[in-house]
Amino acid sequence: MSVFALIKVLVTAINNEAGTPLEQKVQERTWDLEQARQEADAASRVKSDFLAVMSHET
């Protein structure tokens, strides 16, 4: 078995054990983006409520 074949076998075994690093990174980033979207949506609702209250007070 060549050195490259051995390296490929080892890398494949490691990736299968822990999931691929790219898949993990994508899942983490997706979670981060979803959290940021939820925070932005909440901030937008607060802003809308505030502006609605302010427009009725004038």
C-alpha positions as CSV (number, residue, x, y, z in Angstrom):
1,M,0.0,0.0,0.0
2,S,1.4,3.4,-1.0
3,V,1.8,6.2,1.5
4,F,-1.0,8.2,-0.3
5,A,-3.4,5.2,-0.1
6,L,-2.7,4.8,3.6
7,I,-3.2,8.6,4.2
8,K,-6.5,8.4,2.3
9,V,-7.7,5.4,4.4
10,L,-6.8,7.2,7.6
11,V,-8.4,10.5,6.6
12,T,-11.6,8.6,5.5
13,A,-11.7,6.8,8.8
14,I,-11.3,10.0,10.8
15,N,-14.0,11.8,8.8
16,N,-16.4,8.9,9.1
17,E,-15.9,8.9,12.9
18,A,-16.5,12.6,13.5
19,G,-18.4,13.7,10.4
20,T,-16.6,15.7,7.8
21,P,-15.2,19.0,9.0
22,L,-17.1,20.8,6.2
23,E,-20.4,19.4,7.2
24,Q,-19.8,20.4,10.8
25,K,-18.8,23.9,9.7
26,V,-21.9,24.2,7.6
27,Q,-24.2,23.0,10.4
28,E,-22.5,25.5,12.9
29,R,-22.8,28.4,10.4
30,T,-26.4,27.5,9.6
31,W,-27.3,27.5,13.3
32,D,-25.4,30.9,13.8
33,L,-27.3,32.4,10.9
34,E,-30.7,31.2,12.2
35,Q,-30.0,32.7,15.6
36,A,-29.0,36.0,14.0
37,R,-32.2,36.0,11.9
38,Q,-34.4,35.4,14.9
39,E,-32.7,38.2,16.8
40,A,-33.1,40.5,13.8
41,D,-36.8,39.6,13.5
42,A,-37.3,40.3,17.2
43,A,-35.6,43.7,16.9
44,S,-37.7,44.5,13.9
45,R,-40.9,43.7,15.8
46,V,-39.8,45.9,18.8
47,K,-39.0,48.8,16.4
48,S,-42.3,48.5,14.7
49,D,-44.2,48.5,18.0
50,F,-42.2,51.5,19.2
51,L,-42.9,53.4,16.0
52,A,-46.6,52.5,16.2
53,V,-46.8,53.9,19.7
54,M,-44.9,57.0,18.8
55,S,-47.1,57.8,15.8
56,H,-50.3,57.6,17.9
57,E,-48.8,60.0,20.6
58,T,-48.3,62.9,18.2
